[in-house]
Amino acid sequence: MKRILYALIISGMIFLSCEEDKIKGDSIFENPDEEVTELDVWLEKNIRSVYNIEYLYKWKDIETNMGFNLIPATYEKSRDWIKVIMFLLL
């Protein structure tokens, strides 16, 4: 008797769980369109495609330690540092 009851419960769960859910177009994650600068284009052409190195100069808080007070680098400083890296390392 228990086997029949378990079989009915399992088959009911299988048939009720097969309903297709419609996915909404709205996302809970924000995906802002990032502005592509001339530095981004230059880095893609001369650094990433040639040496397979990604130079992160835009602020991504997911890649930082939240225990420290950090300030993002300015565009000009990032441009200057990539020149130094190119001269010294590449």
N, CA, C and O atoms as a CHARMM CRD file, in Angstrom:
* protein
*
  360
    1    1 MET  N      0.81800  -1.19400   0.00000 PROA 1      0.00000
    2    1 MET  CA     0.00000   0.00000   0.00000 PROA 1      0.00000
    3    1 MET  C      0.86800   1.26600   0.00000 PROA 1      0.00000
    4    1 MET  O      0.57800   2.24300  -0.69100 PROA 1      0.00000
    5    2 LYS  N      1.94600   1.21300   0.80200 PROA 2      0.00000
    6    2 LYS  CA     2.82100   2.37600   0.85800 PROA 2      0.00000
    7    2 LYS  C      3.50600   2.61700  -0.48300 PROA 2      0.00000
    8    2 LYS  O      3.72300   3.76100  -0.88100 PROA 2      0.00000
    9    3 ARG  N      3.84300   1.53200  -1.17500 PROA 3      0.00000
   10    3 ARG  CA     4.50200   1.67000  -2.47600 PROA 3      0.00000
   11    3 ARG  C      3.58800   2.37000  -3.48500 PROA 3      0.00000
   12    3 ARG  O      4.03100   3.21400  -4.26500 PROA 3      0.00000
   13    4 ILE  N      2.32800   2.00800  -3.45300 PROA 4      0.00000
   14    4 ILE  CA     1.37300   2.64100  -4.37600 PROA 4      0.00000
   15    4 ILE  C      1.21500   4.11600  -4.02900 PROA 4      0.00000
   16    4 ILE  O      1.14700   4.95900  -4.92300 PROA 4      0.00000
   17    5 LEU  N      1.15700   4.43000  -2.75600 PROA 5      0.00000
   18    5 LEU  CA     1.02200   5.81400  -2.31500 PROA 5      0.00000
   19    5 LEU  C      2.25800   6.62400  -2.72400 PROA 5      0.00000
   20    5 LEU  O      2.13100   7.74100  -3.22500 PROA 5      0.00000
   21    6 TYR  N      3.44700   6.06200  -2.51100 PROA 6      0.00000
   22    6 TYR  CA     4.68600   6.74600  -2.91700 PROA 6      0.00000
   23    6 TYR  C      4.75100   6.92600  -4.43100 PROA 6      0.00000
   24    6 TYR  O      5.17600   7.97500  -4.91400 PROA 6      0.00000
   25    7 ALA  N      4.33500   5.91400  -5.17600 PROA 7      0.00000
   26    7 ALA  CA     4.33500   6.00500  -6.63500 PROA 7      0.00000
   27    7 ALA  C      3.38100   7.09800  -7.10900 PROA 7      0.00000
   28    7 ALA  O      3.70300   7.84000  -8.03700 PROA 7      0.00000
   29    8 LEU  N      2.20900   7.20300  -6.47900 PROA 8      0.00000
   30    8 LEU  CA     1.26000   8.25400  -6.84600 PROA 8      0.00000
   31    8 LEU  C      1.80600   9.64400  -6.50900 PROA 8      0.00000
   32    8 LEU  O      1.63700  10.58400  -7.28700 PROA 8      0.00000
   33    9 ILE  N      2.45000   9.77200  -5.37000 PROA 9      0.00000
   34    9 ILE  CA     3.01800  11.07600  -4.97100 PROA 9      0.00000
   35    9 ILE  C      4.13500  11.47700  -5.92000 PROA 9      0.00000
   36    9 ILE  O      4.19800  12.62500  -6.35800 PROA 9      0.00000
   37   10 ILE  N      5.02000  10.53200  -6.24000 PROA 10     0.00000
   38   10 ILE  CA     6.13400  10.83600  -7.14000 PROA 10     0.00000
   39   10 ILE  C      5.63300  11.14800  -8.53700 PROA 10     0.00000
   40   10 ILE  O      6.10400  12.10300  -9.15500 PROA 10     0.00000
   41   11 SER  N      4.69100  10.37000  -9.05200 PROA 11     0.00000
   42   11 SER  CA     4.17200  10.65100 -10.39200 PROA 11     0.00000
   43   11 SER  C      3.43200  11.98500 -10.42500 PROA 11     0.00000
   44   11 SER  O      3.50900  12.70900 -11.41800 PROA 11     0.00000
   45   12 GLY  N      2.72200  12.31500  -9.35900 PROA 12     0.00000
   46   12 GLY  CA     2.05900  13.62300  -9.29300 PROA 12     0.00000
   47   12 GLY  C      3.06400  14.75700  -9.27800 PROA 12     0.00000
   48   12 GLY  O      2.85300  15.78600  -9.91900 PROA 12     0.00000
   49   13 MET  N      4.15800  14.57500  -8.54900 PROA 13     0.00000
   50   13 MET  CA     5.19500  15.61200  -8.51400 PROA 13     0.00000
   51   13 MET  C      5.84900  15.77200  -9.88200 PROA 13     0.00000
   52   13 MET  O      6.15700  16.89000 -10.29500 PROA 13     0.00000
   53   14 ILE  N      6.06200  14.67200 -10.58200 PROA 14     0.00000
   54   14 ILE  CA     6.69500  14.74100 -11.90800 PROA 14     0.00000
   55   14 ILE  C      5.79300  15.47600 -12.88400 PROA 14     0.00000
   56   14 ILE  O      6.25800  16.35100 -13.61600 PROA 14     0.00000
   57   15 PHE  N      4.51300  15.13700 -12.90700 PROA 15     0.00000
   58   15 PHE  CA     3.61200  15.76600 -13.86300 PROA 15     0.00000
   59   15 PHE  C      3.33100  17.23300 -13.53200 PROA 15     0.00000
   60   15 PHE  O      3.12000  18.04100 -14.43600 PROA 15     0.00000
   61   16 LEU  N      3.32800  17.57500 -12.26900 PROA 16     0.00000
   62   16 LEU  CA     3.07800  18.96900 -11.89500 PROA 16     0.00000
   63   16 LEU  C      4.31500  19.84400 -12.05100 PROA 16     0.00000
   64   16 LEU  O      4.19700  21.05900 -12.20700 PROA 16     0.00000
   65   17 SER  N      5.48900  19.24600 -12.01100 PROA 17     0.00000
   66   17 SER  CA     6.71500  20.05000 -12.10800 PROA 17     0.00000
   67   17 SER  C      7.15800  20.26800 -13.54400 PROA 17     0.00000
   68   17 SER  O      8.11800  21.00200 -13.77700 PROA 17     0.00000
   69   18 CYS  N      6.50300  19.66700 -14.49900 PROA 18     0.00000
   70   18 CYS  CA     6.91600  19.79500 -15.89300 PROA 18     0.00000
   71   18 CYS  C      6.32000  21.00900 -16.59200 PROA 18     0.00000
   72   18 CYS  O      6.47100  21.15400 -17.80500 PROA 18     0.00000
   73   19 GLU  N      5.66600  21.85700 -15.87100 PROA 19     0.00000
   74   19 GLU  CA     5.07300  23.04700 -16.46700 PROA 19     0.00000
   75   19 GLU  C      6.17800  24.03500 -16.83800 PROA 19     0.00000
   76   19 GLU  O      7.10200  24.25900 -16.05600 PROA 19     0.00000
   77   20 GLU  N      6.08400  24.62400 -18.02500 PROA 20     0.00000
   78   20 GLU  CA     7.10100  25.57400 -18.46200 PROA 20     0.00000
   79   20 GLU  C      6.83200  26.93900 -17.85800 PROA 20     0.00000
   80   20 GLU  O      5.71000  27.44500 -17.88800 PROA 20     0.00000
   81   21 ASP  N      7.88500  27.52100 -17.31100 PROA 21     0.00000
   82   21 ASP  CA     7.79700  28.86700 -16.77200 PROA 21     0.00000
   83   21 ASP  C      8.22400  29.85700 -17.84200 PROA 21     0.00000
   84   21 ASP  O      9.20000  29.63100 -18.55700 PROA 21     0.00000
   85   22 LYS  N      7.49900  30.93500 -17.94400 PROA 22     0.00000
   86   22 LYS  CA     7.86300  31.96500 -18.90400 PROA 22     0.00000
   87   22 LYS  C      8.86200  32.91100 -18.24600 PROA 22     0.00000
   88   22 LYS  O      8.65500  33.37600 -17.12500 PROA 22     0.00000
   89   23 ILE  N      9.93600  33.18300 -18.95800 PROA 23     0.00000
   90   23 ILE  CA    10.98800  34.05200 -18.44000 PROA 23     0.00000
   91   23 ILE  C     10.64100  35.49000 -18.78900 PROA 23     0.00000
   92   23 ILE  O     10.33800  35.81500 -19.93700 PROA 23     0.00000
   93   24 LYS  N     10.69200  36.33400 -17.78300 PROA 24     0.00000
   94   24 LYS  CA    10.42000  37.74700 -18.01000 PROA 24     0.00000
   95   24 LYS  C     11.65100  38.40000 -18.62900 PROA 24     0.00000
   96   24 LYS  O     12.77200  37.94700 -18.39900 PROA 24     0.00000
   97   25 GLY  N     11.45900  39.43000 -19.39100 PROA 25     0.00000
   98   25 GLY  CA    12.56400  40.13900 -20.01800 PROA 25     0.00000
   99   25 GLY  C     13.32800  41.02500 -19.04700 PROA 25     0.00000
  100   25 GLY  O     14.45500  41.42800 -19.33500 PROA 25     0.00000
  101   26 ASP  N     12.73700  41.33200 -17.90800 PROA 26     0.00000
  102   26 ASP  CA    13.39500  42.20100 -16.93900 PROA 26     0.00000
  103   26 ASP  C     14.43900  41.40900 -16.17100 PROA 26     0.00000
  104   26 ASP  O     14.23000  40.24100 -15.84400 PROA 26     0.00000
  105   27 SER  N     15.54200  42.03800 -15.89200 PROA 27     0.00000
  106   27 SER  CA    16.61300  41.40600 -15.13800 PROA 27     0.00000
  107   27 SER  C     16.80600  42.14300 -13.82500 PROA 27     0.00000
  108   27 SER  O     16.61200  43.35700 -13.75200 PROA 27     0.00000
  109   28 ILE  N     17.18600  41.41700 -12.79600 PROA 28     0.00000
  110   28 ILE  CA    17.45000  42.06300 -11.51600 PROA 28     0.00000
  111   28 ILE  C     18.86400  42.62700 -11.47300 PROA 28     0.00000
  112   28 ILE  O     19.19000  43.42800 -10.59700 PROA 28     0.00000
  113   29 PHE  N     19.70400  42.21200 -12.41700 PROA 29     0.00000
  114   29 PHE  CA    21.07500  42.68600 -12.46200 PROA 29     0.00000
  115   29 PHE  C     21.16400  43.87400 -13.40300 PROA 29     0.00000
  116   29 PHE  O     20.64700  43.83800 -14.52000 PROA 29     0.00000
  117   30 GLU  N     21.81700  44.91200 -12.94700 PROA 30     0.00000
  118   30 GLU  CA    21.98700  46.08100 -13.79400 PROA 30     0.00000
  119   30 GLU  C     23.14000  45.84000 -14.75100 PROA 30     0.00000
  120   30 GLU  O     24.21500  45.40700 -14.33700 PROA 30     0.00000
  121   31 ASN  N     22.92500  46.11200 -16.00300 PROA 31     0.00000
  122   31 ASN  CA    23.95700  45.96100 -17.00600 PROA 31     0.00000
  123   31 ASN  C     24.04600  47.26100 -17.79200 PROA 31     0.00000
  124   31 ASN  O     23.56700  47.34300 -18.92300 PROA 31     0.00000
  125   32 PRO  N     24.66000  48.27300 -17.19300 PROA 32     0.00000
  126   32 PRO  CA    24.71100  49.54700 -17.90700 PROA 32     0.00000
  127   32 PRO  C     25.64600  49.45700 -19.11200 PROA 32     0.00000
  128   32 PRO  O     26.66500  48.76700 -19.08800 PROA 32     0.00000
  129   33 ASP  N     25.27700  50.15600 -20.13100 PROA 33     0.00000
  130   33 ASP  CA    26.14300  50.19600 -21.30300 PROA 33     0.00000
  131   33 ASP  C     27.34800  51.05600 -20.98600 PROA 33     0.00000
  132   33 ASP  O     27.23300  52.26300 -20.77800 PROA 33     0.00000
  133   34 GLU  N     28.51500  50.41200 -20.95100 PROA 34     0.00000
  134   34 GLU  CA    29.72700  51.14100 -20.61300 PROA 34     0.00000
  135   34 GLU  C     30.21300  51.93500 -21.82000 PROA 34     0.00000
  136   34 GLU  O     30.13200  51.48200 -22.96200 PROA 34     0.00000
  137   35 GLU  N     30.69800  53.08000 -21.54500 PROA 35     0.00000
  138   35 GLU  CA    31.20700  53.95500 -22.57800 PROA 35     0.00000
  139   35 GLU  C     32.58100  53.45200 -23.02800 PROA 35     0.00000
  140   35 GLU  O     33.46400  53.23100 -22.20000 PROA 35     0.00000
  141   36 VAL  N     32.75700  53.27400 -24.32800 PROA 36     0.00000
  142   36 VAL  CA    34.02700  52.82500 -24.87800 PROA 36     0.00000
  143   36 VAL  C     34.84500  54.05700 -25.24000 PROA 36     0.00000
  144   36 VAL  O     34.42900  54.87800 -26.05800 PROA 36     0.00000
  145   37 THR  N     36.01100  54.17300 -24.62000 PROA 37     0.00000
  146   37 THR  CA    36.87900  55.31300 -24.87100 PROA 37     0.00000
  147   37 THR  C     37.97700  54.93200 -25.85100 PROA 37     0.00000
  148   37 THR  O     38.11500  53.76600 -26.22300 PROA 37     0.00000
  149   38 GLU  N     38.74900  55.91200 -26.26000 PROA 38     0.00000
  150   38 GLU  CA    39.85400  55.61900 -27.17000 PROA 38     0.00000
  151   38 GLU  C     40.93000  54.78700 -26.48500 PROA 38     0.00000
  152   38 GLU  O     41.65200  54.04300 -27.14900 PROA 38     0.00000
  153   39 LEU  N     41.04600  54.90400 -25.16000 PROA 39     0.00000
  154   39 LEU  CA    41.98400  54.06200 -24.42300 PROA 39     0.00000
  155   39 LEU  C     41.53700  52.60900 -24.45900 PROA 39     0.00000
  156   39 LEU  O     42.37600  51.71400 -24.56900 PROA 39     0.00000
  157   40 ASP  N     40.23600  52.35200 -24.36900 PROA 40     0.00000
  158   40 ASP  CA    39.72400  50.98500 -24.46700 PROA 40     0.00000
  159   40 ASP  C     40.05900  50.36500 -25.82500 PROA 40     0.00000
  160   40 ASP  O     40.48000  49.21100 -25.90500 PROA 40     0.00000
  161   41 VAL  N     39.87100  51.13200 -26.86700 PROA 41     0.00000
  162   41 VAL  CA    40.15500  50.63700 -28.21700 PROA 41     0.00000
  163   41 VAL  C     41.64600  50.37100 -28.36700 PROA 41     0.00000
  164   41 VAL  O     42.03900  49.34600 -28.92400 PROA 41     0.00000
  165   42 TRP  N     42.47900  51.28700 -27.87400 PROA 42     0.00000
  166   42 TRP  CA    43.93000  51.12000 -27.97400 PROA 42     0.00000
  167   42 TRP  C     44.40100  49.91800 -27.16500 PROA 42     0.00000
  168   42 TRP  O     45.24300  49.15000 -27.63100 PROA 42     0.00000
  169   43 LEU  N     43.86200  49.74800 -25.95000 PROA 43     0.00000
  170   43 LEU  CA    44.23400  48.59700 -25.11800 PROA 43     0.00000
  171   43 LEU  C     43.82300  47.29000 -25.78400 PROA 43     0.00000
  172   43 LEU  O     44.57000  46.31200 -25.74300 PROA 43     0.00000
  173   44 GLU  N     42.67200  47.26500 -26.38100 PROA 44     0.00000
  174   44 GLU  CA    42.21700  46.05600 -27.06700 PROA 44     0.00000
  175   44 GLU  C     43.13500  45.71000 -28.23100 PROA 44     0.00000
  176   44 GLU  O     43.49500  44.54800 -28.42300 PROA 44     0.00000
  177   45 LYS  N     43.50700  46.71000 -28.99500 PROA 45     0.00000
  178   45 LYS  CA    44.31300  46.48500 -30.19400 PROA 45     0.00000
  179   45 LYS  C     45.76800  46.16000 -29.85800 PROA 45     0.00000
  180   45 LYS  O     46.34600  45.25800 -30.46400 PROA 45     0.00000
  181   46 ASN  N     46.37000  46.87400 -28.91000 PROA 46     0.00000
  182   46 ASN  CA    47.81000  46.76400 -28.68200 PROA 46     0.00000
  183   46 ASN  C     48.21700  45.92500 -27.47200 PROA 46     0.00000
  184   46 ASN  O     49.36600  45.49000 -27.39800 PROA 46     0.00000
  185   47 ILE  N     47.33000  45.68900 -26.54000 PROA 47     0.00000
  186   47 ILE  CA    47.70100  44.94000 -25.34100 PROA 47     0.00000
  187   47 ILE  C     46.97400  43.59300 -25.29500 PROA 47     0.00000
  188   47 ILE  O     47.61600  42.54300 -25.25700 PROA 47     0.00000
  189   48 ARG  N     45.65100  43.62100 -25.29800 PROA 48     0.00000
  190   48 ARG  CA    44.92100  42.37900 -25.09700 PROA 48     0.00000
  191   48 ARG  C     45.04100  41.41900 -26.27100 PROA 48     0.00000
  192   48 ARG  O     45.25000  40.22400 -26.06400 PROA 48     0.00000
  193   49 SER  N     44.91400  41.90600 -27.48100 PROA 49     0.00000
  194   49 SER  CA    44.97100  41.00500 -28.63300 PROA 49     0.00000
  195   49 SER  C     46.39300  40.51300 -28.91000 PROA 49     0.00000
  196   49 SER  O     46.56800  39.41200 -29.43200 PROA 49     0.00000
  197   50 VAL  N     47.40400  41.30300 -28.57200 PROA 50     0.00000
  198   50 VAL  CA    48.79400  40.90800 -28.83700 PROA 50     0.00000
  199   50 VAL  C     49.35000  40.04500 -27.71800 PROA 50     0.00000
  200   50 VAL  O     49.87800  38.96300 -27.97500 PROA 50     0.00000
  201   51 TYR  N     49.23800  40.51200 -26.47300 PROA 51     0.00000
  202   51 TYR  CA    49.84900  39.83300 -25.33200 PROA 51     0.00000
  203   51 TYR  C     48.85700  39.04300 -24.48100 PROA 51     0.00000
  204   51 TYR  O     49.26800  38.35200 -23.54900 PROA 51     0.00000
  205   52 ASN  N     47.57300  39.12800 -24.77900 PROA 52     0.00000
  206   52 ASN  CA    46.51300  38.48100 -24.00500 PROA 52     0.00000
  207   52 ASN  C     46.55200  38.92500 -22.53300 PROA 52     0.00000
  208   52 ASN  O     46.43700  38.10700 -21.62000 PROA 52     0.00000
  209   53 ILE  N     46.71600  40.21900 -22.33300 PROA 53     0.00000
  210   53 ILE  CA    46.72400  40.82700 -21.01000 PROA 53     0.00000
  211   53 ILE  C     45.55400  41.79000 -20.93000 PROA 53     0.00000
  212   53 ILE  O     45.37200  42.63300 -21.80800 PROA 53     0.00000
  213   54 GLU  N     44.76200  41.66300 -19.87800 PROA 54     0.00000
  214   54 GLU  CA    43.65200  42.58900 -19.69100 PROA 54     0.00000
  215   54 GLU  C     44.05800  43.63800 -18.66300 PROA 54     0.00000
  216   54 GLU  O     44.40400  43.29600 -17.53200 PROA 54     0.00000
  217   55 TYR  N     44.02100  44.87800 -19.03700 PROA 55     0.00000
  218   55 TYR  CA    44.38700  45.98700 -18.16500 PROA 55     0.00000
  219   55 TYR  C     43.10300  46.59300 -17.63300 PROA 55     0.00000
  220   55 TYR  O     42.37800  47.26400 -18.36700 PROA 55     0.00000
  221   56 LEU  N     42.81500  46.35800 -16.34700 PROA 56     0.00000
  222   56 LEU  CA    41.58600  46.85700 -15.73600 PROA 56     0.00000
  223   56 LEU  C     41.84500  48.21900 -15.11100 PROA 56     0.00000
  224   56 LEU  O     42.54900  48.32200 -14.10600 PROA 56     0.00000
  225   57 TYR  N     41.29500  49.23000 -15.68600 PROA 57     0.00000
  226   57 TYR  CA    41.44700  50.56500 -15.11400 PROA 57     0.00000
  227   57 TYR  C     40.10400  51.14400 -14.69100 PROA 57     0.00000
  228   57 TYR  O     40.06200  52.15000 -13.98200 PROA 57     0.00000
  229   58 LYS  N     39.02400  50.53300 -15.10900 PROA 58     0.00000
  230   58 LYS  CA    37.70600  50.99500 -14.68500 PROA 58     0.00000
  231   58 LYS  C     37.37000  50.35100 -13.35100 PROA 58     0.00000
  232   58 LYS  O     37.80000  49.23300 -13.06700 PROA 58     0.00000
  233   59 TRP  N     36.61100  51.04600 -12.54800 PROA 59     0.00000
  234   59 TRP  CA    36.30800  50.61300 -11.19100 PROA 59     0.00000
  235   59 TRP  C     35.32100  49.45500 -11.20600 PROA 59     0.00000
  236   59 TRP  O     34.20600  49.57700 -11.71100 PROA 59     0.00000
  237   60 LYS  N     35.75200  48.32300 -10.64000 PROA 60     0.00000
  238   60 LYS  CA    34.88000  47.17500 -10.44200 PROA 60     0.00000
  239   60 LYS  C     34.99300  46.80000  -8.97400 PROA 60     0.00000
  240   60 LYS  O     36.00200  46.23700  -8.54900 PROA 60     0.00000
  241   61 ASP  N     33.96700  47.10900  -8.20400 PROA 61     0.00000
  242   61 ASP  CA    34.06400  46.88700  -6.76200 PROA 61     0.00000
  243   61 ASP  C     34.05900  45.41400  -6.39200 PROA 61     0.00000
  244   61 ASP  O     34.41500  45.06900  -5.26500 PROA 61     0.00000
  245   62 ILE  N     33.67200  44.54700  -7.29200 PROA 62     0.00000
  246   62 ILE  CA    33.67400  43.11700  -7.00400 PROA 62     0.00000
  247   62 ILE  C     35.10300  42.58300  -6.89700 PROA 62     0.00000
  248   62 ILE  O     35.32800  41.55200  -6.26200 PROA 62     0.00000
  249   63 GLU  N     36.05200  43.25700  -7.49700 PROA 63     0.00000
  250   63 GLU  CA    37.43600  42.79000  -7.50100 PROA 63     0.00000
  251   63 GLU  C     38.29800  43.50400  -6.46400 PROA 63     0.00000
  252   63 GLU  O     39.52400  43.49100  -6.56700 PROA 63     0.00000
  253   64 THR  N     37.68400  44.11100  -5.49000 PROA 64     0.00000
  254   64 THR  CA    38.43200  44.83100  -4.46900 PROA 64     0.00000
  255   64 THR  C     38.14600  44.25900  -3.09600 PROA 64     0.00000
  256   64 THR  O     37.16800  43.53700  -2.90200 PROA 64     0.00000
  257   65 ASN  N     38.99500  44.58100  -2.15900 PROA 65     0.00000
  258   65 ASN  CA    38.80400  44.17200  -0.77700 PROA 65     0.00000
  259   65 ASN  C     37.98600  45.26000  -0.09100 PROA 65     0.00000
  260   65 ASN  O     38.39900  46.41900  -0.04500 PROA 65     0.00000
  261   66 MET  N     36.83900  44.88700   0.43500 PROA 66     0.00000
  262   66 MET  CA    35.95200  45.86600   1.05200 PROA 66     0.00000
  263   66 MET  C     36.46000  46.35200   2.40000 PROA 66     0.00000
  264   66 MET  O     35.87400  47.26200   2.98800 PROA 66     0.00000
  265   67 GLY  N     37.53800  45.76300   2.89900 PROA 67     0.00000
  266   67 GLY  CA    38.10300  46.18600   4.17100 PROA 67     0.00000
  267   67 GLY  C     38.95700  47.43500   4.06000 PROA 67     0.00000
  268   67 GLY  O     39.37600  47.98800   5.07700 PROA 67     0.00000
  269   68 PHE  N     39.22200  47.88700   2.84900 PROA 68     0.00000
  270   68 PHE  CA    40.05400  49.06300   2.62400 PROA 68     0.00000
  271   68 PHE  C     39.23800  50.17100   1.97500 PROA 68     0.00000
  272   68 PHE  O     38.25800  49.91100   1.27700 PROA 68     0.00000
  273   69 ASN  N     39.65300  51.40100   2.21500 PROA 69     0.00000
  274   69 ASN  CA    39.05200  52.54300   1.53100 PROA 69     0.00000
  275   69 ASN  C     39.84900  52.78400   0.25500 PROA 69     0.00000
  276   69 ASN  O     41.00400  53.20600   0.30600 PROA 69     0.00000
  277   70 LEU  N     39.23100  52.51600  -0.87400 PROA 70     0.00000
  278   70 LEU  CA    39.91400  52.60700  -2.15600 PROA 70     0.00000
  279   70 LEU  C     39.28800  53.69600  -3.01800 PROA 70     0.00000
  280   70 LEU  O     38.09200  53.97200  -2.93200 PROA 70     0.00000
  281   71 ILE  N     40.11800  54.30000  -3.84000 PROA 71     0.00000
  282   71 ILE  CA    39.67500  55.35300  -4.74500 PROA 71     0.00000
  283   71 ILE  C     40.07100  54.93000  -6.15900 PROA 71     0.00000
  284   71 ILE  O     41.22000  54.54900  -6.38100 PROA 71     0.00000
  285   72 PRO  N     39.15000  54.98800  -7.11500 PROA 72     0.00000
  286   72 PRO  CA    39.51000  54.58400  -8.47800 PROA 72     0.00000
  287   72 PRO  C     40.48500  55.56400  -9.11600 PROA 72     0.00000
  288   72 PRO  O     40.48600  56.75700  -8.81300 PROA 72     0.00000
  289   73 ALA  N     41.30700  55.03500  -9.99900 PROA 73     0.00000
  290   73 ALA  CA    42.27100  55.87000 -10.70900 PROA 73     0.00000
  291   73 ALA  C     41.55500  56.71700 -11.75100 PROA 73     0.00000
  292   73 ALA  O     40.51300  56.32600 -12.27700 PROA 73     0.00000
  293   74 THR  N     42.11700  57.86200 -12.03600 PROA 74     0.00000
  294   74 THR  CA    41.54800  58.71900 -13.06800 PROA 74     0.00000
  295   74 THR  C     41.94200  58.19200 -14.43900 PROA 74     0.00000
  296   74 THR  O     42.85900  57.38200 -14.56900 PROA 74     0.00000
  297   75 TYR  N     41.25200  58.65300 -15.43300 PROA 75     0.00000
  298   75 TYR  CA    41.52500  58.24100 -16.81300 PROA 75     0.00000
  299   75 TYR  C     42.94600  58.62600 -17.21500 PROA 75     0.00000
  300   75 TYR  O     43.65400  57.84500 -17.85000 PROA 75     0.00000
  301   76 GLU  N     43.35200  59.82500 -16.84200 PROA 76     0.00000
  302   76 GLU  CA    44.68500  60.30400 -17.22300 PROA 76     0.00000
  303   76 GLU  C     45.78800  59.48200 -16.56300 PROA 76     0.00000
  304   76 GLU  O     46.77900  59.13900 -17.20700 PROA 76     0.00000
  305   77 LYS  N     45.61600  59.16700 -15.27700 PROA 77     0.00000
  306   77 LYS  CA    46.61000  58.35400 -14.57400 PROA 77     0.00000
  307   77 LYS  C     46.68000  56.94600 -15.15900 PROA 77     0.00000
  308   77 LYS  O     47.76300  56.37200 -15.26600 PROA 77     0.00000
  309   78 SER  N     45.55200  56.39600 -15.53300 PROA 78     0.00000
  310   78 SER  CA    45.54100  55.07000 -16.14400 PROA 78     0.00000
  311   78 SER  C     46.28400  55.07900 -17.46800 PROA 78     0.00000
  312   78 SER  O     47.02300  54.14400 -17.77700 PROA 78     0.00000
  313   79 ARG  N     46.09100  56.13000 -18.24600 PROA 79     0.00000
  314   79 ARG  CA    46.78300  56.25900 -19.52000 PROA 79     0.00000
  315   79 ARG  C     48.29300  56.37900 -19.29900 PROA 79     0.00000
  316   79 ARG  O     49.08000  55.79300 -20.04300 PROA 79     0.00000
  317   80 ASP  N     48.69800  57.14400 -18.27200 PROA 80     0.00000
  318   80 ASP  CA    50.12500  57.29300 -17.97900 PROA 80     0.00000
  319   80 ASP  C     50.73700  55.97600 -17.50500 PROA 80     0.00000
  320   80 ASP  O     51.85700  55.64000 -17.89100 PROA 80     0.00000
  321   81 TRP  N     50.01400  55.23100 -16.67400 PROA 81     0.00000
  322   81 TRP  CA    50.54100  53.96700 -16.16800 PROA 81     0.00000
  323   81 TRP  C     50.68900  52.92700 -17.26000 PROA 81     0.00000
  324   81 TRP  O     51.63300  52.13700 -17.23300 PROA 81     0.00000
  325   82 ILE  N     49.78400  52.91000 -18.21300 PROA 82     0.00000
  326   82 ILE  CA    49.93000  51.93800 -19.29300 PROA 82     0.00000
  327   82 ILE  C     51.14700  52.25700 -20.14200 PROA 82     0.00000
  328   82 ILE  O     51.77400  51.34300 -20.67800 PROA 82     0.00000
  329   83 LYS  N     51.49900  53.53500 -20.27900 PROA 83     0.00000
  330   83 LYS  CA    52.73400  53.90000 -20.98100 PROA 83     0.00000
  331   83 LYS  C     53.95900  53.40500 -20.22500 PROA 83     0.00000
  332   83 LYS  O     54.90700  52.91000 -20.83500 PROA 83     0.00000
  333   84 VAL  N     53.94700  53.53600 -18.89500 PROA 84     0.00000
  334   84 VAL  CA    55.06600  53.05600 -18.08000 PROA 84     0.00000
  335   84 VAL  C     55.18400  51.53600 -18.17900 PROA 84     0.00000
  336   84 VAL  O     56.28600  51.00500 -18.31300 PROA 84     0.00000
  337   85 ILE  N     54.06400  50.84600 -18.11400 PROA 85     0.00000
  338   85 ILE  CA    54.08300  49.38800 -18.20300 PROA 85     0.00000
  339   85 ILE  C     54.59900  48.94900 -19.57700 PROA 85     0.00000
  340   85 ILE  O     55.39300  48.01400 -19.68000 PROA 85     0.00000
  341   86 MET  N     54.15200  49.61700 -20.60400 PROA 86     0.00000
  342   86 MET  CA    54.64300  49.27500 -21.95000 PROA 86     0.00000
  343   86 MET  C     56.14700  49.49000 -22.06500 PROA 86     0.00000
  344   86 MET  O     56.84300  48.67800 -22.67500 PROA 86     0.00000
  345   87 PHE  N     56.65200  50.57000 -21.48600 PROA 87     0.00000
  346   87 PHE  CA    58.07400  50.87200 -21.57900 PROA 87     0.00000
  347   87 PHE  C     58.89900  49.87900 -20.76000 PROA 87     0.00000
  348   87 PHE  O     59.92500  49.39700 -21.24200 PROA 87     0.00000
  349   88 LEU  N     58.48000  49.56300 -19.54400 PROA 88     0.00000
  350   88 LEU  CA    59.27200  48.73200 -18.65000 PROA 88     0.00000
  351   88 LEU  C     59.10000  47.23800 -18.85800 PROA 88     0.00000
  352   88 LEU  O     60.07600  46.49500 -18.75300 PROA 88     0.00000
  353   89 LEU  N     57.91900  46.78300 -19.14200 PROA 89     0.00000
  354   89 LEU  CA    57.67300  45.34900 -19.12900 PROA 89     0.00000
  355   89 LEU  C     57.44300  44.71800 -20.50900 PROA 89     0.00000
  356   89 LEU  O     57.77200  43.54900 -20.70700 PROA 89     0.00000
  357   90 LEU  N     56.90300  45.44700 -21.43400 PROA 90     0.00000
  358   90 LEU  CA    56.55300  44.81400 -22.69800 PROA 90     0.00000
  359   90 LEU  C     57.48200  45.21800 -23.77500 PROA 90     0.00000
  360   90 LEU  O     57.33600  44.77700 -24.91500 PROA 90     0.00000
